[in-house]
Amino acid sequence: MDHWAAYDAMGQSFDDHAAGGAYNAHYDRPAMLAAVGKVAGLDVLDAACGPGFYLQELIEGGARVRAFDGSEEMIRLARHRVGEGAEIRQASLDQPLPYCDGSFDIVLCALAIHYAADRRATYREFFRMLRPGGRCVISTQHPATDWLRKGGSYFDVVLETDTWRLDGGEQEVQFWREPLSETCAAATDAGFVIRQVIEPRPAESMREAWPDDYAQLLQRPGFLMLDLLRLPEAGIPG
Ligand SMILES: C[S@@+](CC[C@H](N)C(=O)[O-])C[C@H]1O[C@@H](n2cnc3c(N)ncnc32)[C@H](O)[C@@H]1O
């Protein structure tokens, strides 16, 4: 099953939700952009770009930006948001990606790696497309919180289903839940070195607009980020 089908169905209501919502606008994006740092003059790939909020930030930061998503509807929204500012194409996290070896300084993948069926294979593609010394920065759902929400064994690797309630109605969204050790091993087995594991705190801007979410996220993590490095001397693992 293609997990982007849910995003095709959500369409504009996902765009509306992510534009100013607590978890996207005041938690994931500020923390990810801080982790990515300055991008002026760099070649950046936004993997699973969704409706293009990161594209907008990266272009404004002076990066040369390319992007892909599985969902034609998300691509349409992203193109509407940034026009000709980025090359955006349809591609899947579950397939070889249509970019040459060593094309990018940074691969950014926000809130999407948990949709990839084989995360190791996806990280191998991210590693291949990076120049030596390049970085891959990802965010995903925090495994401890997902386990507390879903139950079962923390150590299971399991396809879970959430029901999202957006303005456009209810939508089932499936994602992979796995323990932290597995999330890290998928990246390091692909050749990456972990520079930093980040458990972000909500931005101050969330406090007034979303006080309940703000209070909860100060005590219980929602997302997890990995800042990964392709060492300058590292080749593709055999
Ligand atoms: C939560 S959204 C995140 C969008 C964007 N990165 C952001 O943070 O604003 C997840 C995105 O992953 C895309 N997606 C899901 N499964 C995918 C897959 N297998 N290959 C490519 N894109 C996928 C969806 O279409 C959706 O745009």
The ligand as an SDF file (V2000), in Angstrom:
LIG
                    3D

 27 29  0  0  0  0  0  0  0  0999 V2000
    3.5800   14.2820    7.4660 C   0  0  0  0  0  0  0  0  0  0  0  0
    3.8130   14.6550    5.7640 S   0  0  0  0  0  0  0  0  0  0  0  0
    5.3010   15.6210    5.8670 C   0  0  0  0  0  0  0  0  0  0  0  0
    5.4500   16.5800    4.7300 C   0  0  0  0  0  0  0  0  0  0  0  0
    6.6510   17.5240    4.8400 C   0  0  0  0  0  0  0  0  0  0  0  0
    7.8980   16.8010    4.9160 N   0  0  0  0  0  0  0  0  0  0  0  0
    6.4850   18.4300    6.0230 C   0  0  0  0  0  0  0  0  0  0  0  0
    7.0400   18.1230    7.0930 O   0  0  0  0  0  0  0  0  0  0  0  0
    5.7810   19.4460    5.8970 O   0  0  0  0  0  0  0  0  0  0  0  0
    4.3850   13.1360    5.0770 C   0  0  0  0  0  0  0  0  0  0  0  0
    4.6260   13.1770    3.5610 C   0  0  0  0  0  0  0  0  0  0  0  0
    5.2010   11.9330    3.1560 O   0  0  0  0  0  0  0  0  0  0  0  0
    4.6590   11.5730    1.8900 C   0  0  0  0  0  0  0  0  0  0  0  0
    4.8440   10.1230    1.7270 N   0  0  0  0  0  0  0  0  0  0  0  0
    4.2920    9.1300    2.4420 C   0  0  0  0  0  0  0  0  0  0  0  0
    4.7630    7.9440    2.0440 N   0  0  0  0  0  0  0  0  0  0  0  0
    5.6500    8.2020    1.0490 C   0  0  0  0  0  0  0  0  0  0  0  0
    6.4790    7.3830    0.2520 C   0  0  0  0  0  0  0  0  0  0  0  0
    6.5230    6.0560    0.4050 N   0  0  0  0  0  0  0  0  0  0  0  0
    7.2560    7.9720   -0.6720 N   0  0  0  0  0  0  0  0  0  0  0  0
    7.2340    9.3190   -0.8590 C   0  0  0  0  0  0  0  0  0  0  0  0
    6.4670   10.1520   -0.1150 N   0  0  0  0  0  0  0  0  0  0  0  0
    5.6930    9.5920    0.8380 C   0  0  0  0  0  0  0  0  0  0  0  0
    3.2230   12.0300    1.9780 C   0  0  0  0  0  0  0  0  0  0  0  0
    2.6260   12.1620    0.6960 O   0  0  0  0  0  0  0  0  0  0  0  0
    3.3600   13.3490    2.7280 C   0  0  0  0  0  0  0  0  0  0  0  0
    3.5280   14.4160    1.8370 O   0  0  0  0  0  0  0  0  0  0  0  0
  1  2  1  0
  2  3  1  0
  2 10  1  0
  3  4  1  0
  4  5  1  0
  5  6  1  0
  5  7  1  0
  7  8  2  0
  7  9  1  0
 10 11  1  0
 11 12  1  0
 11 26  1  0
 12 13  1  0
 13 14  1  0
 13 24  1  0
 14 15  1  0
 14 23  1  0
 15 16  2  0
 16 17  1  0
 17 18  1  0
 17 23  2  0
 18 19  1  0
 18 20  2  0
 20 21  1  0
 21 22  2  0
 22 23  1  0
 24 25  1  0
 24 26  1  0
 26 27  1  0
M  CHG  2   2   1   9  -1
M  END
$$$$
